[in-house]
């Protein structure tokens, strides 16, 4: 048996790990889009034949784990795509949105390539490819073992990263032996504000583990709501400015709305308007409401005691139309605008930042992971000037960072998550989904904890599993 690392190897995006058994069965774990600068050609071609893949298993719905699924289907994958019910529902909106973005982005990219005399790139996939992909998805319950064929079984455990996120435990029978392979997907944090905490998983021989925050500890914050309220009070009440919050449409937006909903319920939230400006966030919030089985006990109790809605209060407005979104930039009164994307690299939030970044009354609140080359990453790094839509802006608005909303476990939380395993029984631990400098630090931390054979695979590297 062997495993090939076709994405998220010494980088954070493009999750794709291919297991090949001795009989030749091919199981692909995730099929994510590469994101960031100079990734167009990486997304165009697979280093394997999609038509030869037998089974595909998804950890969760984020685009860096699912965004090339329609491309895989377009290029010949005919099999089932196994995932949780919530992941399937989220993919129904995320992949359609991704198709629209790819088409728009590619038009701009090809225009530049044509000017440089470079070959025109093919559209990654269409809405029809997305619809075909969704028809191949099969929803599986957490903690319900199912068989792919007579040699491989699969078992999902909750990771609490986003709605429906799952770790994947495989049992693979070869030559009278059973190999246990575990893939963490992305690991959430204990005591998430909405979702259940990551749960223990069965003993594994081989572990494929994410390492996004493998060199970092999240700030300890006793009262997240109090901090958020303090920021809203300062920016919107004292400074009479707008608070702009770039937030991922899935989970992060709902966490923010839930916190504001609680503050409103407690009578603490100032009488200002809060806008969720993202059609994707609007749809994702409705899907989240449809999956209370993923909620932690605190949220379920809050729903029972209140009006049954943790994501709605009188001064909260969900914005879908482009016209209404543009009106927010003309709005004279102070307000909170929550909009995607989370890295401020695309979507409506980029327009809002361009319209307010030079206003000293306003602020940008960063609440999640941002890559260094993204607009959010540049603001986080303290850049005094930023380029938005080809125009240079002075950064005069305040930039505020709140780590407490992060959906990724830090290195101590990952180590805590792995503690359910007997270290002596793990033959090899692979680190994926992280930058190489972070992974190198995390590798040392794991070795200091007593883990042996910790390995950082390179892009497209193949490793034999004995």
Secondary structure, DSSP 8 states (H G I E B T S, - for coil): -EEEEEESSSSSS--EEEEE-TT--EEEE------STT-HHHHH--SS-GGG--EEE-S---HHHHTTHHHHHHTT--S-EEE-HHHHHHHHHHHHHHHHHHHHHHHHHHHHHHHTT---------HHHHHHHHHTEEE--TT--EESSSSEEEEEEE--SSTT-EEEEEEEEETTEEEEEEE--S---TT-SSB---------SEEEEE-TBTT------S-HHHHHHHHHIIIIIIS--EEEEE--TTTHHHHHHHHHHHHHHTT-S-S-EEEEE-HHHHHHHHHHHT-GGGB-HHHHHHHHHTTS-SS--TTEEEE-SHHHHHHHHH--S-EEEEES-TTSSSSHHHHHHHHHTT-TT-EEEE-S---TTSHHHHHHTT-SEEEETTEEEE--SEEEE-GGG--S-BHHHHHHHHTTS-GGG-SEEEEESS-HHHHHHHHHHHHHTT--SEE---TT-EEE--
